[in-house]
Amino acid sequence: MAEVRPAYTRLDVEERRRRLLELGTDLFARHDYDALSMAAIAREAGISKALLYHYFPSKQAYFVATLEDKAAELAGRIAPDPALPPAEQLAAGLDVFLRWVEENGDGYAKLVRSAGAVPEVREVMEEVRGATAELILAGIATPPTPPTPVRRAAVRAWLWFMDGAILDWLEHRDLERDELRELLLGSLAGALSAAGFPPPSGPPGPRSPSSRSAPRPSRGR
């Protein structure tokens, strides 16, 4: 007699949610938001639509959860080491961020390009940019002082510049990661100088062996 297998594998709640978030990250990177339905997502996950709704009450909630999951992952990876000088904290965090972008290139590009059209994306990106700007401004102020409007504007504008430079990097594939990193650090120094604030003192720190030898981003995933 043939063995009867369940339609889907039973998993505990956290493991199931983790797998669904991984799937969502992949699906939303490969497809437009409007092109996906909860029924299609459930089919991709190999579960019933009812079970998918048990975890996420709507496609919007599912989409936002995938964004927040990746944002939390990134925040954990780029958390600064308080033992390092501010310039080295920034350089190390930027290097980690660029490596993360290499791992998630398609999704990152789609995320940035869709921010103007999808409110959920725009909200998450604004939260991330705001938190990043606060970290940079807090790190460069010695002793700690509230940022002036012009310095705040300079750092937030640099974050927009960084997104544009990274999109160009992903599109053309003709810069090494360490070249882009140095460009971004130099542009931040220029923005801070224009805002009447010296850049963080000291060199940005030695390049990591991984960044010196890193290949250009691959065209496929």
Wavefront OBJ file of the C-alpha trace (Angstrom):
o trace
v 0.000 0.000 0.000
v 1.394 3.394 -0.971
v 2.430 5.660 1.859
v 0.105 8.599 2.336
v 2.030 11.844 2.824
v 0.589 15.059 4.242
v 0.002 17.880 1.795
v 2.571 19.967 3.642
v 5.228 19.365 6.256
v 4.282 20.254 9.797
v 6.632 22.868 11.229
v 6.640 24.794 14.461
v 5.321 28.354 14.289
v 8.654 30.172 14.273
v 10.241 27.897 11.685
v 7.212 28.171 9.424
v 7.227 31.957 9.717
v 10.967 32.099 9.039
v 10.558 30.052 5.866
v 7.636 32.168 4.711
v 9.680 35.340 5.207
v 12.549 33.855 3.198
v 10.132 32.916 0.448
v 8.534 36.354 0.497
v 11.901 38.061 0.172
v 12.610 35.998 -2.933
v 9.150 36.399 -4.480
v 8.909 40.159 -3.980
v 12.420 40.545 -5.432
v 11.439 38.611 -8.582
v 7.882 39.857 -9.110
v 6.048 43.162 -8.952
v 3.968 43.600 -5.822
v 0.712 43.809 -7.764
v 1.528 40.651 -9.736
v 1.489 38.448 -6.644
v -1.607 37.175 -4.862
v -1.907 35.354 -1.568
v -3.122 32.298 -3.486
v 0.018 32.332 -5.661
v 2.238 32.801 -2.621
v 0.546 29.896 -0.838
v 1.129 27.686 -3.877
v 4.809 28.634 -3.918
v 5.027 27.854 -0.207
v 3.253 24.512 -0.604
v 0.634 25.395 1.995
v -3.035 26.308 2.006
v -4.105 29.910 1.595
v -5.870 29.638 4.955
v -2.597 28.740 6.668
v -0.826 31.648 4.986
v -3.533 33.997 6.261
v -3.033 32.520 9.724
v 0.503 33.923 9.709
v -0.118 37.118 7.762
v -3.602 38.689 7.595
v -3.009 40.322 4.193
v -0.527 40.573 1.356
v 0.405 44.030 2.609
v 1.162 42.648 6.076
v 3.237 39.856 4.545
v 5.159 42.293 2.372
v 5.873 44.657 5.271
v 7.008 41.716 7.416
v 9.547 40.677 4.767
v 10.880 44.233 4.584
v 11.147 44.536 8.344
v 12.858 41.151 8.585
v 15.574 42.171 6.120
v 15.936 45.581 7.774
v 16.441 43.904 11.160
v 18.985 41.516 9.661
v 20.900 44.417 8.165
v 20.785 46.466 11.369
v 22.267 43.562 13.297
v 25.091 43.160 10.819
v 26.121 46.823 10.615
v 25.795 47.620 14.338
v 28.879 49.745 15.151
v 31.614 48.580 17.502
v 31.787 51.320 20.178
v 35.439 50.443 20.832
v 36.415 51.750 17.379
v 36.943 55.427 16.490
v 34.001 56.972 14.604
v 35.746 56.876 11.206
v 36.557 53.182 11.556
v 33.013 52.413 12.756
v 31.628 54.084 9.642
v 34.074 52.386 7.267
v 33.457 48.952 8.783
v 29.682 49.388 8.736
v 29.738 50.555 5.125
v 31.842 47.577 4.066
v 29.412 45.176 5.739
v 26.476 46.960 4.118
v 27.982 46.672 0.642
v 28.609 42.966 1.155
v 24.965 42.600 2.211
v 23.905 44.405 -0.969
v 25.984 41.959 -3.024
v 24.086 39.103 -1.398
v 20.711 40.767 -2.005
v 21.380 42.766 -5.163
v 18.165 42.095 -7.062
v 15.984 42.685 -4.035
v 17.841 45.860 -3.034
v 17.584 47.352 -6.519
v 13.876 46.582 -6.758
v 13.300 47.973 -3.267
v 14.962 51.308 -3.982
v 13.313 51.703 -7.365
v 9.844 50.919 -6.025
v 10.038 53.265 -3.028
v 8.264 56.063 -4.887
v 5.347 53.884 -5.929
v 4.814 51.560 -2.961
v 4.024 53.366 0.324
v 5.080 50.377 2.455
v 8.538 50.391 0.899
v 8.862 54.141 1.276
v 7.961 53.997 4.961
v 10.466 51.261 5.773
v 13.238 52.961 3.798
v 12.566 56.274 5.502
v 12.803 54.575 8.884
v 16.102 52.953 7.933
v 17.511 56.171 6.489
v 16.435 58.130 9.551
v 18.034 55.668 11.963
v 21.225 55.552 9.877
v 21.458 59.338 9.738
v 21.089 59.511 13.518
v 23.892 56.969 13.983
v 26.228 58.900 11.689
v 25.429 62.272 13.254
v 25.829 60.907 16.777
v 29.136 59.270 15.875
v 30.763 62.357 14.359
v 29.745 64.822 17.077
v 32.435 65.057 19.769
v 31.311 65.952 22.354
v 27.743 64.862 21.546
v 25.660 67.820 20.392
v 22.337 68.095 18.565
v 22.894 68.241 14.791
v 22.367 71.523 13.017
v 19.796 71.501 10.216
v 22.498 71.836 7.550
v 24.466 68.866 8.921
v 21.324 66.760 9.177
v 20.451 67.651 5.585
v 23.989 66.827 4.411
v 23.942 63.348 5.945
v 20.427 62.519 4.773
v 21.258 63.739 1.248
v 24.375 61.545 1.287
v 22.209 58.519 2.057
v 20.184 59.233 -1.096
v 23.435 59.615 -3.031
v 24.611 56.284 -1.658
v 21.494 54.517 -2.943
v 22.024 56.020 -6.383
v 25.704 55.034 -6.477
v 24.882 51.484 -5.421
v 22.198 51.171 -8.101
v 24.774 52.255 -10.678
v 27.219 49.680 -9.266
v 24.666 46.903 -9.517
v 23.644 47.912 -13.041
v 27.076 48.315 -14.624
v 29.183 45.848 -12.607
v 32.382 47.725 -13.470
v 33.501 48.894 -10.011
v 35.104 46.795 -7.330
v 33.394 46.918 -3.964
v 36.333 48.657 -2.301
v 36.337 51.333 -5.039
v 32.687 52.079 -4.340
v 33.350 52.094 -0.614
v 36.097 54.707 -0.993
v 33.865 56.810 -3.260
v 31.087 56.788 -0.673
v 33.396 57.625 2.224
v 34.919 60.467 0.234
v 31.535 61.854 -0.753
v 30.383 61.810 2.872
v 33.526 63.686 3.892
v 32.781 66.256 1.192
v 29.163 66.637 2.295
v 30.211 67.150 5.910
v 32.851 69.655 4.891
v 30.303 71.615 2.855
v 28.068 71.634 5.934
v 30.860 73.228 7.963
v 31.711 70.093 9.892
v 35.019 68.219 9.652
v 34.730 64.529 8.792
v 35.457 61.964 11.525
v 39.123 62.234 12.460
v 41.574 59.535 11.546
v 41.818 57.261 8.550
v 38.839 55.104 7.587
v 40.802 52.037 8.575
v 42.483 49.369 6.477
v 40.456 47.603 3.858
v 39.455 44.140 4.849
v 41.040 41.288 2.900
v 37.583 40.293 1.681
v 36.938 43.710 0.161
v 40.348 43.902 -1.525
v 39.830 40.578 -3.235
v 36.069 40.712 -3.679
v 34.816 40.036 -7.190
v 32.435 42.361 -8.915
v 28.781 41.524 -8.234
v 27.650 38.615 -10.380
v 24.943 39.223 -12.957
v 22.812 36.291 -11.867
v 21.469 35.126 -8.578
l 1 2 3 4 5 6 7 8 9 10 11 12 13 14 15 16 17 18 19 20 21 22 23 24 25 26 27 28 29 30 31 32 33 34 35 36 37 38 39 40 41 42 43 44 45 46 47 48 49 50 51 52 53 54 55 56 57 58 59 60 61 62 63 64 65 66 67 68 69 70 71 72 73 74 75 76 77 78 79 80 81 82 83 84 85 86 87 88 89 90 91 92 93 94 95 96 97 98 99 100 101 102 103 104 105 106 107 108 109 110 111 112 113 114 115 116 117 118 119 120 121 122 123 124 125 126 127 128 129 130 131 132 133 134 135 136 137 138 139 140 141 142 143 144 145 146 147 148 149 150 151 152 153 154 155 156 157 158 159 160 161 162 163 164 165 166 167 168 169 170 171 172 173 174 175 176 177 178 179 180 181 182 183 184 185 186 187 188 189 190 191 192 193 194 195 196 197 198 199 200 201 202 203 204 205 206 207 208 209 210 211 212 213 214 215 216 217 218 219 220 221
